[in-house]
Amino acid sequence: MADLKCGVTNCGYNKDSCCCKGDICVGGERAENADSTCCESFTDGKKDSFTSALEHPSRMISIDCEAVKCMYNENYRCSAEHVDIRGCGAKGCRETSCATFKEK
């Protein structure tokens, strides 16, 4: 579990910079830097067509990670204590990134 700060304000799961999904997946199998990663759990922020998986947002969250070149990736799970997801104004998951990524 990581302390997650989500800066993707228009994601349907984002509430007060926390996530209402319960867990997320960071993509970027070939990523060598943060810009090559993404939050694959992103969903567009159309609140009328979306229901959160959790009623209350959570800062502590489980993160699956496909960025195998990241030093925090341990068997496809994120081991970082704190994770920042960025993507202000993102309209799709490819416009987001894991700012915590650090190359091994």
FENVEN-V419394 format. One record per residue. N is the residue number from 1. RES is the residue in one small letter. SS is DSSP state (helix for helix, strand for strand, loop for the rest). PHI is phi as a letter, one per 40 degrees, with the letter a starting at -180 (* if undefined). D_LAST is the distance of its C-alpha to the last C-alpha in Angstrom with 2 decimals. Layout:
n=<N/N>
res=<RES/RES>
ss=<SS/SS>
phi=<PHI/PHI>
d_last=<D_LAST/D_LAST>
This chain:
n=<1/2/3/4/5/6/7/8/9/10/11/12/13/14/15/16/17/18/19/20/21/22/23/24/25/26/27/28/29/30/31/32/33/34/35/36/37/38/39/40/41/42/43/44/45/46/47/48/49/50/51/52/53/54/55/56/57/58/59/60/61/62/63/64/65/66/67/68/69/70/71/72/73/74/75/76/77/78/79/80/81/82/83/84/85/86/87/88/89/90/91/92/93/94/95/96/97/98/99/100/101/102/103/104>
res=<m/a/d/l/k/c/g/v/t/n/c/g/y/n/k/d/s/c/c/c/k/g/d/i/c/v/g/g/e/r/a/e/n/a/d/s/t/c/c/e/s/f/t/d/g/k/k/d/s/f/t/s/a/l/e/h/p/s/r/m/i/s/i/d/c/e/a/v/k/c/m/y/n/e/n/y/r/c/s/a/e/h/v/d/i/r/g/c/g/a/k/g/c/r/e/t/s/c/a/t/f/k/e/k>
ss=<loop/strand/strand/strand/strand/strand/loop/loop/loop/loop/strand/loop/loop/strand/strand/loop/loop/strand/strand/loop/loop/loop/strand/strand/strand/strand/strand/loop/loop/loop/loop/loop/loop/helix/helix/helix/loop/strand/strand/loop/loop/loop/loop/strand/loop/loop/helix/helix/helix/loop/loop/loop/loop/loop/loop/loop/loop/strand/loop/strand/strand/strand/strand/strand/strand/loop/loop/loop/loop/strand/loop/loop/strand/strand/loop/loop/strand/strand/loop/loop/loop/strand/strand/strand/strand/strand/loop/loop/loop/loop/loop/loop/helix/helix/helix/loop/strand/strand/loop/loop/loop/loop/strand/loop>
phi=<*/b/c/b/b/b/c/c/c/c/c/c/c/c/a/f/g/b/b/c/c/h/a/b/b/c/c/h/d/b/c/b/a/d/c/c/b/a/c/c/c/d/b/c/c/c/c/c/b/b/b/c/c/b/c/b/c/b/c/c/a/c/b/c/b/c/c/c/c/c/c/c/c/b/f/g/b/c/b/c/c/b/b/b/b/b/i/d/g/d/b/a/c/c/c/b/a/c/c/c/d/b/c/c>
d_last=<20.47/19.07/21.13/21.11/22.47/23.39/24.51/25.69/29.30/30.96/29.14/31.77/29.74/29.23/31.71/31.43/27.63/27.27/26.99/29.99/28.35/27.23/23.83/21.66/19.30/16.39/16.30/14.09/13.39/12.53/11.03/8.93/10.29/12.41/15.51/14.58/14.54/17.86/19.80/21.59/24.00/25.56/29.31/31.71/33.53/37.03/38.10/41.39/39.79/37.03/37.23/34.37/33.17/33.68/36.47/34.51/31.11/28.48/25.70/24.25/22.91/21.14/18.23/17.38/14.15/13.82/10.51/8.90/5.71/5.48/4.58/8.38/9.28/11.48/13.90/14.11/14.85/13.36/13.24/13.23/16.66/17.32/16.49/18.06/19.13/20.79/23.36/26.72/29.33/27.28/29.62/27.15/23.72/22.30/23.31/21.07/17.39/14.98/14.74/12.45/9.44/6.48/3.82/0.00>
